[in-house]
Amino acid sequence: MIKDIAASLLAKGGLGVPGRSLFIYHVPDEINKCLLIIDDLEGIARDDELPGYKKANFKVIVRDTDYQSGVTIARQVISALDLHRLTVNGIYLQRMRATHDPIAFPIPDSDVIEISVNMQAVFVEP
C-alpha cells in the first residue's frame, strides 16, 4: 500500500511510467534507466504508544547509466516523496520522507549504477 502510493506519486510527478520505467518489487535486468520501489527488511512496525499508527521503511532505487543523472533523479524522488499530514487513497500519511542522502552502488560487469534512497512513512490505515 505505501509502495503503491509512492509509485503513484512518482508517476504523477513525471518521474516514471508504471511497468516501463517505474517498478515495484522487481525490474527486468535489461532496463538500464528506471525507478524500483522495494521493502526494507524490517517490515512494517506498529506503534505501541499510538494505536493504529504504523511505520514502514522502504527504498526507492534509481537505476541509470550515468552517475550524475542518477543522483539528480534521486534528489527529485526525495523532493516528490517529502510529504506531511496528507490523506492518499484513504491512508493518512503523518509523514513520508527520505532518511538520508542518496547512496550509489555500481552493478558489477555492467555500465549501470543503482542509487538507493531509504524512505520512511508513518501512517494510519482506515
Backbone torsions as a table, in degrees:
resi	resn	phi	psi	omega
1	MET	NA	-49.5	179.1
2	ILE	-66.4	-40.8	178.8
3	LYS	-65.5	-36.0	177.0
4	ASP	-65.5	-41.0	177.3
5	ILE	-63.7	-45.5	179.0
6	ALA	-60.2	-44.1	179.9
7	ALA	-61.9	-42.7	179.3
8	SER	-62.2	-43.7	179.5
9	LEU	-65.9	-39.2	178.0
10	LEU	-66.8	-39.9	178.0
11	ALA	-65.5	-44.2	178.6
12	LYS	-62.6	-30.2	178.9
13	GLY	-82.7	2.9	177.9
14	GLY	77.6	17.9	-178.0
15	LEU	-92.8	-5.1	178.2
16	GLY	-177.5	160.5	177.2
17	VAL	-116.2	119.1	-177.9
18	PRO	-53.5	131.0	178.7
19	GLY	83.6	-9.4	179.6
20	ARG	-120.8	-45.8	178.5
21	SER	-138.2	10.9	179.1
22	LEU	-142.2	121.1	-173.7
23	PHE	-134.1	154.3	172.8
24	ILE	-118.8	129.9	176.1
25	TYR	77.3	-39.1	-174.6
26	HIS	-151.8	140.0	175.2
27	VAL	-127.5	137.1	177.3
28	PRO	-60.7	144.3	-177.6
29	ASP	-59.9	-32.1	-174.1
30	GLU	-76.4	-7.7	179.9
31	ILE	-89.2	118.8	-174.8
32	ASN	-98.3	-15.1	179.4
33	LYS	-132.7	111.0	-177.7
34	CYS	-170.5	176.7	171.6
35	LEU	-116.9	139.6	177.3
36	LEU	-128.9	130.4	178.6
37	ILE	-110.9	124.7	-178.9
38	ILE	-135.1	160.2	175.7
39	ASP	-70.7	153.0	166.4
40	ASP	-82.7	163.9	-174.3
41	LEU	-75.1	-13.5	-174.6
42	GLU	-88.3	-6.8	179.0
43	GLY	76.0	-165.2	-177.5
44	ILE	-99.4	121.3	-179.4
45	ALA	-88.6	146.6	175.5
46	ARG	-103.0	139.7	-178.9
47	ASP	-86.8	120.3	179.9
48	ASP	-71.4	-28.3	-176.5
49	GLU	-86.2	-28.6	-178.2
50	LEU	-122.4	93.2	-178.1
51	PRO	-54.8	133.1	179.2
52	GLY	94.1	-21.3	179.5
53	TYR	-80.2	139.0	178.6
54	LYS	-131.5	157.7	178.7
55	LYS	-129.1	123.5	179.7
56	ALA	-121.0	129.8	172.3
57	ASN	-102.9	137.3	177.6
58	PHE	-149.7	169.3	-178.7
59	LYS	-120.6	141.8	167.1
60	VAL	-111.6	119.3	-178.4
61	ILE	-106.9	125.3	176.8
62	VAL	-96.1	121.5	175.0
63	ARG	-105.7	129.2	-178.6
64	ASP	-153.1	166.0	176.7
65	THR	-96.8	-7.5	-178.2
66	ASP	-127.1	125.1	-177.0
67	TYR	-58.2	-51.5	-175.5
68	GLN	-63.5	-40.3	177.0
69	SER	-62.0	-42.9	179.1
70	GLY	-63.2	-41.4	178.2
71	VAL	-64.9	-40.4	178.6
72	THR	-60.8	-44.9	178.8
73	ILE	-65.5	-40.6	178.6
74	ALA	-59.7	-40.3	177.9
75	ARG	-67.7	-33.3	175.1
76	GLN	-67.7	-37.6	176.0
77	VAL	-61.5	-46.7	179.6
78	ILE	-57.2	-44.2	-180.0
79	SER	-66.8	-43.8	-177.3
80	ALA	-66.3	-29.1	-176.4
81	LEU	-106.0	18.2	175.0
82	ASP	-90.2	92.2	-171.6
83	LEU	-122.6	147.6	179.0
84	HIS	-142.2	130.9	173.4
85	ARG	48.9	69.2	-175.8
86	LEU	-138.7	139.6	175.0
87	THR	-104.4	124.7	-179.8
88	VAL	-131.2	123.7	179.8
89	ASN	52.1	38.0	178.1
90	GLY	81.2	-2.0	179.4
91	ILE	-101.8	125.8	178.8
92	TYR	-86.1	115.5	176.9
93	LEU	-93.7	109.3	173.8
94	GLN	-64.7	-44.7	174.2
95	ARG	-163.1	153.0	169.1
96	MET	-139.9	130.8	-178.7
97	ARG	-164.0	161.5	174.0
98	ALA	-73.1	144.8	179.7
99	THR	-97.3	-7.2	177.6
100	HIS	-166.3	175.4	176.1
101	ASP	-72.6	162.4	-179.9
102	PRO	-59.0	145.9	177.9
103	ILE	-120.7	126.1	-176.9
104	ALA	-97.6	140.5	177.2
105	PHE	-134.6	116.0	175.3
106	PRO	-72.0	147.2	177.0
107	ILE	-93.0	121.8	-178.8
108	PRO	-57.5	146.0	176.5
109	ASP	57.1	35.0	177.2
110	SER	-153.2	171.8	175.9
111	ASP	-98.0	18.0	-173.8
112	VAL	-103.9	143.4	172.9
113	ILE	-122.5	142.2	175.2
114	GLU	-114.7	135.1	-178.2
115	ILE	-120.2	118.9	-174.6
116	SER	-97.4	136.2	172.2
117	VAL	-121.1	114.4	176.8
118	ASN	-81.0	129.2	-177.2
119	MET	-117.7	157.2	173.8
120	GLN	-138.1	136.8	175.8
121	ALA	-125.6	132.8	172.3
122	VAL	-112.3	125.4	-169.9
123	PHE	-152.2	167.5	175.2
124	VAL	-128.0	126.7	176.0
125	GLU	-84.9	153.0	178.0
126	PRO	-67.9	NA	NA
